Amino acid sequence: MLALSHFSAVLLFATFASVVFGITQRTSPKAMIRYGLYCWVMFVGIVIAASWLMWFIRR
Amino acid sequence: MMASKVQVSAKLEEKSPGLPYAALILGWLIPGLGHVLTKHWIRAALLFVSITSMFTLGIMMQGKLYQPNMGDVLEMLGFAGDLGGGALYILGRIMDLGHGAVQVATADYGTKFIVVAGLLNIISAVDAHNLRIGRKPAC
């Protein structure tokens, strides 16, 4: 059984989902890369922000 | 340019060779195959690797493969999402992959990976269809 940590699962999820979003939601290759990166940063960034928020709530 | 802003009327009248829904059906059956049909090789490869990896990781994490059911709404939605995986889901069912009951957190992530892989495959198949019929401009 593959036991990923929560964060590594997030990184993999963000990477694969961002590739598909980038390709399907934009028309030119340059825009695809830009949008894919934007999605990846948003996926990971929001997870980190939410994690810190939960850490502060727990305190 | 966002998909919603794509000029729908741009090339709709342009005739696509063969069956108009071939890219949609093949794209659903095997991730990326719809884009192969529209001759977007790199996109096809990236979609195949991303969706197949996501599905495989989900199985490796002992995620649950939903079965056809008429019970809980979430179970039915889970099945609909899984079914989006096309041949991956069919193979998974034939080979009896996946686990029936989620017992550890990792397996829960795995279940979500499998469902999302199916949903992403549907998005990818629709994109291939749009390229095929000319609704989305091919670059």
N, CA and C atoms of all chains as a GROMACS GRO file, in nm:
protein
  594
    1MET      N    1   0.083  -0.120   0.000
    1MET     CA    2   0.000   0.000   0.000
    1MET      C    3   0.087   0.126   0.000
    2LEU      N    4   0.050   0.219  -0.083
    2LEU     CA    5   0.124   0.344  -0.093
    2LEU      C    6   0.071   0.439   0.015
    3ALA      N    7   0.160   0.479   0.106
    3ALA     CA    8   0.117   0.568   0.214
    3ALA      C    9   0.180   0.706   0.196
    4LEU      N   10   0.107   0.793   0.130
    4LEU     CA   11   0.157   0.930   0.109
    4LEU      C   12   0.118   1.017   0.226
    5SER      N   13   0.202   1.117   0.253
    5SER     CA   14   0.163   1.215   0.354
    5SER      C   15   0.056   1.305   0.292
    6HIS      N   16  -0.013   1.378   0.376
    6HIS     CA   17  -0.118   1.467   0.326
    6HIS      C   18  -0.060   1.567   0.226
    7PHE      N   19   0.057   1.621   0.261
    7PHE     CA   20   0.115   1.725   0.176
    7PHE      C   21   0.163   1.670   0.042
    8SER      N   22   0.225   1.552   0.044
    8SER     CA   23   0.270   1.496  -0.084
    8SER      C   24   0.150   1.459  -0.171
    9ALA      N   25   0.041   1.415  -0.108
    9ALA     CA   26  -0.082   1.387  -0.185
    9ALA      C   27  -0.134   1.516  -0.248
   10VAL      N   28  -0.126   1.625  -0.173
   10VAL     CA   29  -0.170   1.755  -0.226
   10VAL      C   30  -0.085   1.796  -0.346
   11LEU      N   31   0.047   1.778  -0.333
   11LEU     CA   32   0.138   1.816  -0.442
   11LEU      C   33   0.108   1.737  -0.570
   12LEU      N   34   0.086   1.606  -0.554
   12LEU     CA   35   0.057   1.522  -0.671
   12LEU      C   36  -0.079   1.559  -0.731
   13PHE      N   37  -0.177   1.576  -0.644
   13PHE     CA   38  -0.312   1.612  -0.690
   13PHE      C   39  -0.306   1.744  -0.767
   14ALA      N   40  -0.238   1.843  -0.708
   14ALA     CA   41  -0.230   1.975  -0.771
   14ALA      C   42  -0.160   1.966  -0.906
   15THR      N   43  -0.054   1.887  -0.914
   15THR     CA   44   0.021   1.876  -1.039
   15THR      C   45  -0.065   1.816  -1.151
   16PHE      N   46  -0.127   1.702  -1.123
   16PHE     CA   47  -0.205   1.634  -1.228
   16PHE      C   48  -0.328   1.716  -1.267
   17ALA      N   49  -0.397   1.770  -1.168
   17ALA     CA   50  -0.518   1.849  -1.198
   17ALA      C   51  -0.481   1.975  -1.277
   18SER      N   52  -0.369   2.038  -1.241
   18SER     CA   53  -0.328   2.161  -1.308
   18SER      C   54  -0.291   2.136  -1.455
   19VAL      N   55  -0.227   2.021  -1.481
   19VAL     CA   56  -0.194   1.987  -1.621
   19VAL      C   57  -0.322   1.978  -1.704
   20VAL      N   58  -0.422   1.908  -1.650
   20VAL     CA   59  -0.548   1.891  -1.725
   20VAL      C   60  -0.621   2.025  -1.739
   21PHE      N   61  -0.626   2.102  -1.630
   21PHE     CA   62  -0.694   2.233  -1.637
   21PHE      C   63  -0.624   2.324  -1.740
   22GLY      N   64  -0.492   2.327  -1.736
   22GLY     CA   65  -0.417   2.413  -1.827
   22GLY      C   66  -0.446   2.378  -1.972
   23ILE      N   67  -0.442   2.248  -2.003
   23ILE     CA   68  -0.463   2.205  -2.143
   23ILE      C   69  -0.606   2.230  -2.189
   24THR      N   70  -0.701   2.204  -2.101
   24THR     CA   71  -0.841   2.209  -2.145
   24THR      C   72  -0.905   2.348  -2.137
   25GLN      N   73  -0.851   2.435  -2.052
   25GLN     CA   74  -0.918   2.563  -2.031
   25GLN      C   75  -0.856   2.679  -2.109
   26ARG      N   76  -0.747   2.654  -2.179
   26ARG     CA   77  -0.683   2.758  -2.258
   26ARG      C   78  -0.656   2.709  -2.401
   27THR      N   79  -0.631   2.803  -2.490
   27THR     CA   80  -0.615   2.762  -2.630
   27THR      C   81  -0.470   2.759  -2.678
   28SER      N   82  -0.390   2.858  -2.638
   28SER     CA   83  -0.251   2.860  -2.687
   28SER      C   84  -0.158   2.795  -2.584
   29PRO      N   85  -0.051   2.730  -2.633
   29PRO     CA   86   0.041   2.662  -2.541
   29PRO      C   87   0.096   2.752  -2.430
   30LYS      N   88   0.127   2.876  -2.464
   30LYS     CA   89   0.181   2.968  -2.364
   30LYS      C   90   0.078   2.995  -2.254
   31ALA      N   91  -0.046   3.018  -2.295
   31ALA     CA   92  -0.154   3.044  -2.198
   31ALA      C   93  -0.182   2.918  -2.115
   32MET      N   94  -0.165   2.802  -2.177
   32MET     CA   95  -0.187   2.676  -2.104
   32MET      C   96  -0.087   2.661  -1.990
   33ILE      N   97   0.040   2.689  -2.020
   33ILE     CA   98   0.145   2.677  -1.918
   33ILE      C   99   0.119   2.777  -1.805
   34ARG      N  100   0.085   2.899  -1.845
   34ARG     CA  101   0.060   3.004  -1.745
   34ARG      C  102  -0.058   2.968  -1.655
   35TYR      N  103  -0.166   2.921  -1.717
   35TYR     CA  104  -0.285   2.887  -1.639
   35TYR      C  105  -0.261   2.763  -1.552
   36GLY      N  106  -0.186   2.667  -1.607
   36GLY     CA  107  -0.151   2.547  -1.529
   36GLY      C  108  -0.072   2.583  -1.405
   37LEU      N  109   0.025   2.671  -1.422
   37LEU     CA  110   0.106   2.716  -1.307
   37LEU      C  111   0.020   2.792  -1.207
   38TYR      N  112  -0.069   2.875  -1.259
   38TYR     CA  113  -0.160   2.952  -1.172
   38TYR      C  114  -0.246   2.856  -1.088
   39CYS      N  115  -0.301   2.753  -1.154
   39CYS     CA  116  -0.385   2.656  -1.082
   39CYS      C  117  -0.303   2.584  -0.975
   40TRP      N  118  -0.180   2.546  -1.010
   40TRP     CA  119  -0.095   2.472  -0.917
   40TRP      C  120  -0.065   2.558  -0.793
   41VAL      N  121  -0.029   2.683  -0.819
   41VAL     CA  122   0.002   2.774  -0.707
   41VAL      C  123  -0.123   2.794  -0.620
   42MET      N  124  -0.239   2.807  -0.684
   42MET     CA  125  -0.363   2.825  -0.607
   42MET      C  126  -0.396   2.701  -0.524
   43PHE      N  127  -0.385   2.583  -0.586
   43PHE     CA  128  -0.411   2.457  -0.513
   43PHE      C  129  -0.324   2.449  -0.388
   44VAL      N  130  -0.192   2.461  -0.410
   44VAL     CA  131  -0.097   2.441  -0.302
   44VAL      C  132  -0.103   2.558  -0.202
   45GLY      N  133  -0.112   2.679  -0.256
   45GLY     CA  134  -0.116   2.798  -0.170
   45GLY      C  135  -0.235   2.798  -0.077
   46ILE      N  136  -0.351   2.763  -0.130
   46ILE     CA  137  -0.472   2.762  -0.046
   46ILE      C  138  -0.464   2.654   0.061
   47VAL      N  139  -0.404   2.539   0.025
   47VAL     CA  140  -0.387   2.432   0.125
   47VAL      C  141  -0.296   2.481   0.239
   48ILE      N  142  -0.185   2.548   0.203
   48ILE     CA  143  -0.093   2.596   0.306
   48ILE      C  144  -0.161   2.703   0.392
   49ALA      N  145  -0.234   2.794   0.328
   49ALA     CA  146  -0.304   2.899   0.402
   49ALA      C  147  -0.409   2.839   0.496
   50ALA      N  148  -0.484   2.742   0.445
   50ALA     CA  149  -0.588   2.678   0.528
   50ALA      C  150  -0.524   2.601   0.644
   51SER      N  151  -0.407   2.540   0.618
   51SER     CA  152  -0.338   2.466   0.724
   51SER      C  153  -0.296   2.560   0.837
   52TRP      N  154  -0.239   2.675   0.799
   52TRP     CA  155  -0.199   2.772   0.901
   52TRP      C  156  -0.321   2.825   0.977
   53LEU      N  157  -0.429   2.848   0.905
   53LEU     CA  158  -0.553   2.895   0.969
   53LEU      C  159  -0.601   2.794   1.074
   54MET      N  160  -0.599   2.667   1.037
   54MET     CA  161  -0.642   2.563   1.131
   54MET      C  162  -0.547   2.554   1.250
   55TRP      N  163  -0.418   2.577   1.224
   55TRP     CA  164  -0.319   2.574   1.332
   55TRP      C  165  -0.349   2.686   1.432
   56PHE      N  166  -0.382   2.805   1.380
   56PHE     CA  167  -0.414   2.918   1.469
   56PHE      C  168  -0.545   2.896   1.544
   57ILE      N  169  -0.642   2.835   1.478
   57ILE     CA  170  -0.770   2.808   1.545
   57ILE      C  171  -0.750   2.711   1.662
   58ARG      N  172  -0.660   2.615   1.642
   58ARG     CA  173  -0.636   2.513   1.745
   58ARG      C  174  -0.568   2.574   1.868
   59ARG      N  175  -0.490   2.678   1.845
   59ARG     CA  176  -0.414   2.740   1.955
   59ARG      C  177  -0.505   2.812   2.054
   60MET      N  178  -0.702   3.286  -2.300
   60MET     CA  179  -0.846   3.301  -2.320
   60MET      C  180  -0.918   3.186  -2.250
   61MET      N  181  -1.022   3.216  -2.174
   61MET     CA  182  -1.092   3.111  -2.100
   61MET      C  183  -1.183   3.033  -2.194
   62ALA      N  184  -1.215   2.908  -2.153
   62ALA     CA  185  -1.299   2.822  -2.236
   62ALA      C  186  -1.434   2.888  -2.262
   63SER      N  187  -1.486   2.960  -2.159
   63SER     CA  188  -1.617   3.023  -2.175
   63SER      C  189  -1.611   3.136  -2.276
   64LYS      N  190  -1.490   3.188  -2.299
   64LYS     CA  191  -1.476   3.299  -2.392
   64LYS      C  192  -1.440   3.252  -2.533
   65VAL      N  193  -1.426   3.121  -2.547
   65VAL     CA  194  -1.389   3.068  -2.678
   65VAL      C  195  -1.499   3.105  -2.776
   66GLN      N  196  -1.456   3.151  -2.892
   66GLN     CA  197  -1.555   3.190  -2.992
   66GLN      C  198  -1.624   3.065  -3.046
   67VAL      N  199  -1.746   3.045  -2.996
   67VAL     CA  200  -1.820   2.923  -3.027
   67VAL      C  201  -1.852   2.912  -3.175
   68SER      N  202  -1.883   3.025  -3.233
   68SER     CA  203  -1.927   3.020  -3.372
   68SER      C  204  -1.812   3.014  -3.471
   69ALA      N  205  -1.688   3.024  -3.419
   69ALA     CA  206  -1.571   3.038  -3.506
   69ALA      C  207  -1.566   2.938  -3.621
   70LYS      N  208  -1.563   2.809  -3.585
   70LYS     CA  209  -1.545   2.710  -3.692
   70LYS      C  210  -1.650   2.600  -3.683
   71LEU      N  211  -1.763   2.631  -3.623
   71LEU     CA  212  -1.865   2.528  -3.605
   71LEU      C  213  -1.913   2.470  -3.737
   72GLU      N  214  -1.915   2.559  -3.836
   72GLU     CA  215  -1.969   2.514  -3.964
   72GLU      C  216  -1.870   2.425  -4.040
   73GLU      N  217  -1.743   2.428  -3.993
   73GLU     CA  218  -1.641   2.348  -4.059
   73GLU      C  219  -1.669   2.199  -4.039
   74LYS      N  220  -1.661   2.123  -4.144
   74LYS     CA  221  -1.693   1.981  -4.134
   74LYS      C  222  -1.577   1.906  -4.072
   75SER      N  223  -1.606   1.819  -3.975
   75SER     CA  224  -1.502   1.736  -3.917
   75SER      C  225  -1.510   1.599  -3.984
   76PRO      N  226  -1.394   1.541  -4.011
   76PRO     CA  227  -1.395   1.413  -4.081
   76PRO      C  228  -1.445   1.300  -3.990
   77GLY      N  229  -1.513   1.206  -4.047
   77GLY     CA  230  -1.558   1.089  -3.971
   77GLY      C  231  -1.669   1.120  -3.874
   78LEU      N  232  -1.676   1.037  -3.772
   78LEU     CA  233  -1.783   1.053  -3.673
   78LEU      C  234  -1.757   1.177  -3.588
   79PRO      N  235  -1.857   1.263  -3.568
   79PRO     CA  236  -1.833   1.385  -3.490
   79PRO      C  237  -1.808   1.358  -3.341
   80TYR      N  238  -1.860   1.245  -3.291
   80TYR     CA  239  -1.843   1.215  -3.149
   80TYR      C  240  -1.729   1.117  -3.121
   81ALA      N  241  -1.650   1.087  -3.225
   81ALA     CA  242  -1.541   0.989  -3.208
   81ALA      C  243  -1.440   1.036  -3.103
   82ALA      N  244  -1.404   1.164  -3.108
   82ALA     CA  245  -1.303   1.216  -3.012
   82ALA      C  246  -1.357   1.211  -2.870
   83LEU      N  247  -1.486   1.240  -2.856
   83LEU     CA  248  -1.548   1.237  -2.724
   83LEU      C  249  -1.548   1.096  -2.666
   84ILE      N  250  -1.589   1.002  -2.748
   84ILE     CA  251  -1.600   0.863  -2.700
   84ILE      C  252  -1.462   0.801  -2.677
   85LEU      N  253  -1.370   0.820  -2.774
   85LEU     CA  254  -1.236   0.763  -2.757
   85LEU      C  255  -1.160   0.832  -2.644
   86GLY      N  256  -1.184   0.964  -2.630
   86GLY     CA  257  -1.120   1.038  -2.522
   86GLY      C  258  -1.169   0.993  -2.386
   87TRP      N  259  -1.296   0.954  -2.379
   87TRP     CA  260  -1.350   0.902  -2.252
   87TRP      C  261  -1.293   0.763  -2.226
   88LEU      N  262  -1.286   0.682  -2.333
   88LEU     CA  263  -1.244   0.543  -2.316
   88LEU      C  264  -1.098   0.534  -2.270
   89ILE      N  265  -1.011   0.606  -2.338
   89ILE     CA  266  -0.868   0.607  -2.300
   89ILE      C  267  -0.823   0.752  -2.289
   90PRO      N  268  -0.776   0.794  -2.172
   90PRO     CA  269  -0.736   0.934  -2.153
   90PRO      C  270  -0.637   0.980  -2.260
   91GLY      N  271  -0.669   1.090  -2.326
   91GLY     CA  272  -0.577   1.148  -2.426
   91GLY      C  273  -0.601   1.100  -2.568
   92LEU      N  274  -0.675   0.992  -2.585
   92LEU     CA  275  -0.695   0.936  -2.719
   92LEU      C  276  -0.775   1.031  -2.809
   93GLY      N  277  -0.863   1.107  -2.750
   93GLY     CA  278  -0.938   1.206  -2.827
   93GLY      C  279  -0.846   1.312  -2.887
   94HIS      N  280  -0.744   1.349  -2.810
   94HIS     CA  281  -0.648   1.449  -2.859
   94HIS      C  282  -0.554   1.389  -2.963
   95VAL      N  283  -0.532   1.258  -2.957
   95VAL     CA  284  -0.454   1.191  -3.062
   95VAL      C  285  -0.530   1.203  -3.194
   96LEU      N  286  -0.662   1.187  -3.185
   96LEU     CA  287  -0.747   1.196  -3.304
   96LEU      C  288  -0.742   1.335  -3.367
   97THR      N  289  -0.726   1.436  -3.282
   97THR     CA  290  -0.717   1.573  -3.335
   97THR      C  291  -0.571   1.614  -3.362
   98LYS      N  292  -0.482   1.516  -3.349
   98LYS     CA  293  -0.338   1.534  -3.379
   98LYS      C  294  -0.268   1.632  -3.285
   99HIS      N  295  -0.312   1.636  -3.160
   99HIS     CA  296  -0.242   1.714  -3.057
   99HIS      C  297  -0.164   1.615  -2.970
  100TRP      N  298  -0.048   1.574  -3.022
  100TRP     CA  299   0.025   1.463  -2.961
  100TRP      C  300   0.074   1.493  -2.820
  101ILE      N  301   0.132   1.612  -2.801
  101ILE     CA  302   0.190   1.644  -2.668
  101ILE      C  303   0.079   1.654  -2.564
  102ARG      N  304  -0.031   1.722  -2.602
  102ARG     CA  305  -0.144   1.733  -2.509
  102ARG      C  306  -0.197   1.594  -2.474
  103ALA      N  307  -0.206   1.509  -2.575
  103ALA     CA  308  -0.256   1.372  -2.553
  103ALA      C  309  -0.168   1.298  -2.453
  104ALA      N  310  -0.037   1.309  -2.472
  104ALA     CA  311   0.057   1.239  -2.384
  104ALA      C  312   0.047   1.292  -2.241
  105LEU      N  313   0.041   1.426  -2.228
  105LEU     CA  314   0.032   1.486  -2.095
  105LEU      C  315  -0.098   1.446  -2.024
  106LEU      N  316  -0.207   1.446  -2.099
  106LEU     CA  317  -0.336   1.408  -2.040
  106LEU      C  318  -0.335   1.260  -2.000
  107PHE      N  319  -0.279   1.176  -2.087
  107PHE     CA  320  -0.274   1.033  -2.056
  107PHE      C  321  -0.193   1.009  -1.928
  108VAL      N  322  -0.075   1.070  -1.922
  108VAL     CA  323   0.012   1.050  -1.806
  108VAL      C  324  -0.055   1.102  -1.678
  109SER      N  325  -0.112   1.222  -1.685
  109SER     CA  326  -0.172   1.284  -1.566
  109SER      C  327  -0.290   1.202  -1.514
  110ILE      N  328  -0.383   1.170  -1.603
  110ILE     CA  329  -0.506   1.102  -1.559
  110ILE      C  330  -0.478   0.958  -1.517
  111THR      N  331  -0.395   0.890  -1.596
  111THR     CA  332  -0.363   0.750  -1.561
  111THR      C  333  -0.284   0.744  -1.431
  112SER      N  334  -0.190   0.837  -1.412
  112SER     CA  335  -0.112   0.838  -1.287
  112SER      C  336  -0.203   0.862  -1.168
  113MET      N  337  -0.296   0.954  -1.184
  113MET     CA  338  -0.386   0.988  -1.074
  113MET      C  339  -0.471   0.865  -1.037
  114PHE      N  340  -0.522   0.798  -1.139
  114PHE     CA  341  -0.604   0.679  -1.115
  114PHE      C  342  -0.520   0.570  -1.047
  115THR      N  343  -0.400   0.548  -1.102
  115THR     CA  344  -0.313   0.442  -1.049
  115THR      C  345  -0.273   0.471  -0.905
  116LEU      N  346  -0.238   0.597  -0.877
  116LEU     CA  347  -0.202   0.633  -0.739
  116LEU      C  348  -0.320   0.608  -0.645
  117GLY      N  349  -0.440   0.641  -0.693
  117GLY     CA  350  -0.560   0.617  -0.612
  117GLY      C  351  -0.576   0.470  -0.578
  118ILE      N  352  -0.553   0.385  -0.677
  118ILE     CA  353  -0.562   0.240  -0.654
  118ILE      C  354  -0.453   0.195  -0.557
  119MET      N  355  -0.330   0.249  -0.578
  119MET     CA  356  -0.217   0.210  -0.492
  119MET      C  357  -0.237   0.255  -0.347
  120MET      N  358  -0.316   0.360  -0.330
  120MET     CA  359  -0.345   0.408  -0.193
  120MET      C  360  -0.466   0.336  -0.133
  121GLN      N  361  -0.506   0.228  -0.198
  121GLN     CA  362  -0.620   0.147  -0.155
  121GLN      C  363  -0.751   0.225  -0.154
  122GLY      N  364  -0.764   0.310  -0.256
  122GLY     CA  365  -0.889   0.384  -0.270
  122GLY      C  366  -1.004   0.292  -0.308
  123LYS      N  367  -1.124   0.344  -0.291
  123LYS     CA  368  -1.243   0.264  -0.319
  123LYS      C  369  -1.288   0.285  -0.463
  124LEU      N  370  -1.320   0.174  -0.532
  124LEU     CA  371  -1.381   0.183  -0.665
  124LEU      C  372  -1.531   0.165  -0.645
  125TYR      N  373  -1.607   0.270  -0.670
  125TYR     CA  374  -1.751   0.263  -0.648
  125TYR      C  375  -1.815   0.169  -0.749
  126GLN      N  376  -1.922   0.103  -0.704
  126GLN     CA  377  -1.997   0.013  -0.792
  126GLN      C  378  -2.134   0.073  -0.819
  127PRO      N  379  -2.199   0.030  -0.928
  127PRO     CA  380  -2.334   0.082  -0.954
  127PRO      C  381  -2.424   0.058  -0.834
  128ASN      N  382  -2.494   0.162  -0.792
  128ASN     CA  383  -2.578   0.146  -0.673
  128ASN      C  384  -2.694   0.245  -0.677
  129MET      N  385  -2.795   0.216  -0.602
  129MET     CA  386  -2.910   0.307  -0.591
  129MET      C  387  -2.931   0.344  -0.444
  130GLY      N  388  -2.822   0.351  -0.371
  130GLY     CA  389  -2.834   0.379  -0.228
  130GLY      C  390  -2.809   0.525  -0.196
  131ASP      N  391  -2.701   0.548  -0.120
  131ASP     CA  392  -2.665   0.683  -0.077
  131ASP      C  393  -2.630   0.771  -0.198
  132VAL      N  394  -2.668   0.899  -0.191
  132VAL     CA  395  -2.642   0.992  -0.302
  132VAL      C  396  -2.492   1.004  -0.329
  133LEU      N  397  -2.414   1.013  -0.221
  133LEU     CA  398  -2.269   1.027  -0.239
  133LEU      C  399  -2.208   0.905  -0.306
  134GLU      N  400  -2.263   0.788  -0.276
  134GLU     CA  401  -2.216   0.664  -0.341
  134GLU      C  402  -2.247   0.668  -0.490
  135MET      N  403  -2.367   0.718  -0.523
  135MET     CA  404  -2.407   0.725  -0.665
  135MET      C  405  -2.320   0.827  -0.739
  136LEU      N  406  -2.292   0.941  -0.674
  136LEU     CA  407  -2.206   1.042  -0.736
  136LEU      C  408  -2.063   0.989  -0.752
  137GLY      N  409  -2.019   0.916  -0.652
  137GLY     CA  410  -1.886   0.854  -0.659
  137GLY      C  411  -1.876   0.759  -0.776
  138PHE      N  412  -1.982   0.683  -0.799
  138PHE     CA  413  -1.983   0.590  -0.912
  138PHE      C  414  -1.978   0.668  -1.044
  139ALA      N  415  -2.056   0.777  -1.051
  139ALA     CA  416  -2.058   0.859  -1.173
  139ALA      C  417  -1.919   0.915  -1.201
  140GLY      N  418  -1.851   0.961  -1.097
  140GLY     CA  419  -1.715   1.014  -1.113
  140GLY      C  420  -1.618   0.906  -1.158
  141ASP      N  421  -1.626   0.790  -1.093
  141ASP     CA  422  -1.537   0.678  -1.129
  141ASP      C  423  -1.557   0.636  -1.273
  142LEU      N  424  -1.684   0.633  -1.315
  142LEU     CA  425  -1.718   0.588  -1.450
  142LEU      C  426  -1.654   0.678  -1.556
  143GLY      N  427  -1.627   0.803  -1.520
  143GLY     CA  428  -1.560   0.896  -1.611
  143GLY      C  429  -1.423   0.847  -1.653
  144GLY      N  430  -1.364   0.758  -1.574
  144GLY     CA  431  -1.232   0.705  -1.605
  144GLY      C  432  -1.229   0.614  -1.727
  145GLY      N  433  -1.346   0.576  -1.777
  145GLY     CA  434  -1.353   0.493  -1.897
  145GLY      C  435  -1.291   0.356  -1.879
  146ALA      N  436  -1.196   0.324  -1.967
  146ALA     CA  437  -1.134   0.190  -1.965
  146ALA      C  438  -1.060   0.164  -1.834
  147LEU      N  439  -1.008   0.272  -1.773
  147LEU     CA  440  -0.936   0.254  -1.646
  147LEU      C  441  -1.031   0.195  -1.542
  148TYR      N  442  -1.153   0.251  -1.537
  148TYR     CA  443  -1.251   0.203  -1.440
  148TYR      C  444  -1.294   0.060  -1.474
  149ILE      N  445  -1.320   0.036  -1.603
  149ILE     CA  446  -1.365  -0.097  -1.645
  149ILE      C  447  -1.257  -0.201  -1.611
  150LEU      N  448  -1.130  -0.168  -1.642
  150LEU     CA  449  -1.019  -0.258  -1.608
  150LEU      C  450  -1.009  -0.280  -1.458
  151GLY      N  451  -1.025  -0.172  -1.384
  151GLY     CA  452  -1.019  -0.181  -1.238
  151GLY      C  453  -1.124  -0.274  -1.183
  152ARG      N  454  -1.244  -0.268  -1.241
  152ARG     CA  455  -1.352  -0.356  -1.195
  152ARG      C  456  -1.326  -0.501  -1.235
  153ILE      N  457  -1.276  -0.518  -1.359
  153ILE     CA  458  -1.248  -0.655  -1.407
  153ILE      C  459  -1.140  -0.720  -1.321
  154MET      N  460  -1.035  -0.641  -1.290
  154MET     CA  461  -0.922  -0.695  -1.214
  154MET      C  462  -0.946  -0.688  -1.064
  155ASP      N  463  -1.065  -0.645  -1.026
  155ASP     CA  464  -1.104  -0.637  -0.885
  155ASP      C  465  -1.007  -0.550  -0.803
  156LEU      N  466  -0.969  -0.437  -0.862
  156LEU     CA  467  -0.880  -0.345  -0.792
  156LEU      C  468  -0.961  -0.254  -0.699
  157GLY      N  469  -0.892  -0.183  -0.616
  157GLY     CA  470  -0.961  -0.093  -0.524
  157GLY      C  471  -1.017  -0.169  -0.406
  158HIS      N  472  -1.054  -0.095  -0.304
  158HIS     CA  473  -1.104  -0.158  -0.184
  158HIS      C  474  -1.248  -0.116  -0.158
  159GLY      N  475  -1.323  -0.206  -0.101
  159GLY     CA  476  -1.464  -0.180  -0.076
  159GLY      C  477  -1.487  -0.080   0.036
  160ALA      N  478  -1.411  -0.094   0.142
  160ALA     CA  479  -1.431  -0.008   0.258
  160ALA      C  480  -1.306   0.075   0.284
  161VAL      N  481  -1.326   0.204   0.307
  161VAL     CA  482  -1.214   0.293   0.336
  161VAL      C  483  -1.186   0.288   0.486
  162GLN      N  484  -1.064   0.247   0.522
  162GLN     CA  485  -1.033   0.231   0.665
  162GLN      C  486  -0.926   0.326   0.716
  163VAL      N  487  -0.839   0.371   0.625
  163VAL     CA  488  -0.732   0.463   0.668
  163VAL      C  489  -0.742   0.592   0.587
  164ALA      N  490  -0.678   0.698   0.640
  164ALA     CA  491  -0.687   0.829   0.574
  164ALA      C  492  -0.632   0.823   0.432
  165THR      N  493  -0.521   0.748   0.414
  165THR     CA  494  -0.460   0.740   0.282
  165THR      C  495  -0.558   0.682   0.180
  166ALA      N  496  -0.637   0.584   0.224
  166ALA     CA  497  -0.734   0.522   0.134
  166ALA      C  498  -0.842   0.623   0.096
  167ASP      N  499  -0.873   0.712   0.186
  167ASP     CA  500  -0.973   0.816   0.156
  167ASP      C  501  -0.918   0.911   0.048
  168TYR      N  502  -0.788   0.946   0.060
  168TYR     CA  503  -0.725   1.027  -0.045
  168TYR      C  504  -0.731   0.951  -0.176
  169GLY      N  505  -0.702   0.821  -0.170
  169GLY     CA  506  -0.702   0.737  -0.290
  169GLY      C  507  -0.837   0.737  -0.358
  170THR      N  508  -0.943   0.728  -0.278
  170THR     CA  509  -1.079   0.730  -0.334
  170THR      C  510  -1.104   0.860  -0.409
  171LYS      N  511  -1.060   0.970  -0.350
  171LYS     CA  512  -1.078   1.102  -0.416
  171LYS      C  513  -0.993   1.111  -0.542
  172PHE      N  514  -0.873   1.056  -0.539
  172PHE     CA  515  -0.787   1.056  -0.658
  172PHE      C  516  -0.857   0.984  -0.774
  173ILE      N  517  -0.919   0.871  -0.743
  173ILE     CA  518  -0.986   0.792  -0.849
  173ILE      C  519  -1.106   0.869  -0.905
  174VAL      N  520  -1.186   0.927  -0.817
  174VAL     CA  521  -1.304   1.002  -0.863
  174VAL      C  522  -1.261   1.123  -0.946
  175VAL      N  523  -1.161   1.197  -0.898
  175VAL     CA  524  -1.117   1.317  -0.969
  175VAL      C  525  -1.051   1.280  -1.102
  176ALA      N  526  -0.979   1.168  -1.107
  176ALA     CA  527  -0.921   1.123  -1.234
  176ALA      C  528  -1.033   1.102  -1.336
  177GLY      N  529  -1.143   1.043  -1.293
  177GLY     CA  530  -1.257   1.022  -1.381
  177GLY      C  531  -1.317   1.153  -1.429
  178LEU      N  532  -1.331   1.247  -1.338
  178LEU     CA  533  -1.389   1.377  -1.374
  178LEU      C  534  -1.297   1.454  -1.468
  179LEU      N  535  -1.167   1.449  -1.442
  179LEU     CA  536  -1.070   1.516  -1.530
  179LEU      C  537  -1.072   1.453  -1.669
  180ASN      N  538  -1.095   1.321  -1.673
  180ASN     CA  539  -1.101   1.252  -1.803
  180ASN      C  540  -1.222   1.300  -1.883
  181ILE      N  541  -1.332   1.326  -1.814
  181ILE     CA  542  -1.450   1.378  -1.885
  181ILE      C  543  -1.420   1.517  -1.942
  182ILE      N  544  -1.357   1.602  -1.861
  182ILE     CA  545  -1.320   1.737  -1.910
  182ILE      C  546  -1.230   1.724  -2.033
  183SER      N  547  -1.134   1.632  -2.024
  183SER     CA  548  -1.040   1.612  -2.134
  183SER      C  549  -1.110   1.562  -2.261
  184ALA      N  550  -1.206   1.471  -2.244
  184ALA     CA  551  -1.280   1.417  -2.359
  184ALA      C  552  -1.365   1.526  -2.424
  185VAL      N  553  -1.427   1.610  -2.341
  185VAL     CA  554  -1.509   1.720  -2.396
  185VAL      C  555  -1.420   1.819  -2.471
  186ASP      N  556  -1.299   1.843  -2.418
  186ASP     CA  557  -1.205   1.933  -2.484
  186ASP      C  558  -1.166   1.878  -2.622
  187ALA      N  559  -1.141   1.746  -2.627
  187ALA     CA  560  -1.106   1.682  -2.755
  187ALA      C  561  -1.222   1.696  -2.853
  188HIS      N  562  -1.344   1.680  -2.803
  188HIS     CA  563  -1.463   1.693  -2.889
  188HIS      C  564  -1.473   1.836  -2.944
  189ASN      N  565  -1.448   1.934  -2.857
  189ASN     CA  566  -1.454   2.075  -2.900
  189ASN      C  567  -1.348   2.106  -3.005
  190LEU      N  568  -1.231   2.047  -2.989
  190LEU     CA  569  -1.125   2.064  -3.090
  190LEU      C  570  -1.166   1.999  -3.221
  191ARG      N  571  -1.227   1.884  -3.210
  191ARG     CA  572  -1.266   1.805  -3.328
  191ARG      C  573  -1.371   1.877  -3.412
  192ILE      N  574  -1.470   1.937  -3.345
  192ILE     CA  575  -1.578   2.001  -3.420
  192ILE      C  576  -1.547   2.148  -3.451
  193GLY      N  577  -1.432   2.197  -3.399
  193GLY     CA  578  -1.392   2.334  -3.430
  193GLY      C  579  -1.446   2.439  -3.336
  194ARG      N  580  -1.511   2.394  -3.226
  194ARG     CA  581  -1.563   2.492  -3.130
  194ARG      C  582  -1.447   2.558  -3.055
  195LYS      N  583  -1.340   2.483  -3.036
  195LYS     CA  584  -1.219   2.539  -2.973
  195LYS      C  585  -1.112   2.550  -3.081
  196PRO      N  586  -1.053   2.668  -3.096
  196PRO     CA  587  -0.950   2.682  -3.201
  196PRO      C  588  -0.828   2.596  -3.171
  197ALA      N  589  -0.778   2.530  -3.274
  197ALA     CA  590  -0.660   2.445  -3.258
  197ALA      C  591  -0.534   2.528  -3.279
  198CYS      N  592  -0.445   2.526  -3.180
  198CYS     CA  593  -0.319   2.602  -3.193
  198CYS      C  594  -0.203   2.506  -3.208
   0.00000   0.00000   0.00000
